Amino acid sequence: MNFWQELKSNLDHPIFSLAPMEDVTDTVFRRVITKCGRPDVFFTEFTNCDGVQSIGQAKVIERLRYKKIEKPIVAQVWGKTVKNYYETAKLIADLGFDGIDINMGCPVKNVVKSGSCSALINNTKLAKEIIEATKAGVNGKIPVSVKTRIGFSKIQTEEWIGFLLKDCNVEYLTVHARTVSELTKVPCHFDEFGKISKLRNKINKNALIFGNGDILSYEQGLDVCKKYNIDGVMIGRGIFQNPWIFNKNIVDPKYITPKDRIDLLKYHVKLFEKEWSKIKDVSVLKKYFKMYISGFPNASDYRIKLMEAKSYEELNFAIKNLEKEIIHLR
Ligand SMILES: Cc1cc2nc3c(=O)[nH]c(=O)nc-3n(C[C@H](O)[C@H](O)[C@H](O)COP(=O)(O)O)c2cc1C
């Protein structure tokens, strides 16, 4: 049994995953989330196969750092050269990842222009070759999954998802319920999950389908899985609103105290400095401040103070001051 099958048969609830998010869901963030309430599976940020197989490998491969506590963890890859998928898949299996996921959904202009990611929706021949090469690379050691959208410029669920399930024999599939052209500008077409689930039942009953897009609570995730008969959900931006989103015992994040939030921020900064200070600038942390410093009086003023920090030392100092100021809120 691979880890997806194990999760499916051992869990008493649908499978919840944290979405891959470029420059957000690195090893440090994933470990921070394990403190709040972990998802059933983590994904890495997307990693370019062509970069991994280039002379720049040492730099690109930093994205694949992970610690045991993050397992089960799936490495997500993208790129355009079939041979590089094969080689990278071999490497990812050797690095001890539990699975490999192929990005066929990213709508970023330059990426699409290069013929990768969501551009593969319009190039089914290459999409199939990439899936086959990745499967050959892992050689049965770990499962191969795909993350995609419901179409390119229009909804093509039957055609595209049907192709992945039938012609490419994809057994683990995450679908963001929007087309590529829609980016995240319109509400998700959740009804498409129902169509996908029916397609799955027709083509391969054992395939697992995960829904993605606009899931903002654990409860909502459960409802979506039940309503559309899918096996799990992947949550992305919802984690910014509530880092405890995967913790089924904390139904309302308003019960999280300011102290809990600041303690988590301190932990994040400490781990980040330890892991990345030689590689990443402290400013990378700015995108997380709202996640921790919100929901209490003057939170936006406190965030501005953190934003002004230009070094780890200044940031730690600003956090200490913030702790003193919010002591009465504990
Ligand atoms: C900052 C950011 C970075 C992202 N990076 C990736 C990525 O590396 N790979 C990927 O498949 N999707 C990526 N996505 C898309 C998310 O995984 C997810 O599909 C999308 O945000 C919709 O889900 P949500 O509404 O739960 O956020 C990214 C999204 C955001 C907001």
The ligand as a MOL file (V3000), in Angstrom:
LIG
                    3D

  0  0  0     0  0            999 V3000
M  V30 BEGIN CTAB
M  V30 COUNTS 31 33 0 0 0
M  V30 BEGIN ATOM
M  V30 1 C 1.1860 32.4030 -2.8450 0
M  V30 2 C 0.6990 31.2010 -3.6080 0
M  V30 3 C 1.6110 30.3180 -4.1550 0
M  V30 4 C 1.1800 29.1780 -4.8550 0
M  V30 5 N 2.1040 28.2740 -5.3190 0
M  V30 6 C 1.6780 27.1040 -5.8580 0
M  V30 7 C 2.5880 26.0670 -6.2050 0
M  V30 8 O 3.8160 26.1780 -6.0280 0
M  V30 9 N 2.0740 24.9280 -6.7580 0
M  V30 10 C 0.7230 24.7550 -6.9600 0
M  V30 11 O 0.3040 23.7040 -7.4460 0
M  V30 12 N -0.1450 25.7030 -6.6450 0
M  V30 13 C 0.2930 26.8580 -6.0790 0
M  V30 14 N -0.6260 27.7880 -5.6740 0
M  V30 15 C -2.0820 27.4980 -5.8000 0
M  V30 16 C -2.6000 26.8130 -4.5470 0
M  V30 17 O -1.9490 25.5840 -4.3150 0
M  V30 18 C -4.1160 26.5660 -4.6470 0
M  V30 19 O -4.3780 25.7420 -5.7440 0
M  V30 20 C -4.9120 27.8630 -4.8210 0
M  V30 21 O -4.4490 28.8600 -3.9320 0
M  V30 22 C -6.4230 27.6230 -4.5960 0
M  V30 23 O -6.6620 27.0670 -3.3400 0
M  V30 24 P -7.1100 27.9780 -2.0650 0
M  V30 25 O -8.3320 28.7290 -2.4710 0
M  V30 26 O -7.3470 26.9990 -0.9720 0
M  V30 27 O -5.9740 28.9120 -1.7960 0
M  V30 28 C -0.2080 28.9440 -5.0150 0
M  V30 29 C -1.1300 29.8500 -4.4670 0
M  V30 30 C -0.6950 30.9560 -3.7630 0
M  V30 31 C -1.7120 31.8900 -3.1490 0
M  V30 END ATOM
M  V30 BEGIN BOND
M  V30 1 1 1 2
M  V30 2 1 2 3
M  V30 3 2 2 30
M  V30 4 2 3 4
M  V30 5 1 4 5
M  V30 6 1 4 28
M  V30 7 2 5 6
M  V30 8 1 6 7
M  V30 9 1 6 13
M  V30 10 2 7 8
M  V30 11 1 7 9
M  V30 12 1 9 10
M  V30 13 2 10 11
M  V30 14 1 10 12
M  V30 15 2 12 13
M  V30 16 1 13 14
M  V30 17 1 14 15
M  V30 18 1 14 28
M  V30 19 1 15 16
M  V30 20 1 16 17
M  V30 21 1 16 18
M  V30 22 1 18 19
M  V30 23 1 18 20
M  V30 24 1 20 21
M  V30 25 1 20 22
M  V30 26 1 22 23
M  V30 27 1 23 24
M  V30 28 2 24 25
M  V30 29 1 24 26
M  V30 30 1 24 27
M  V30 31 2 28 29
M  V30 32 1 29 30
M  V30 33 1 30 31
M  V30 END BOND
M  V30 END CTAB
M  END
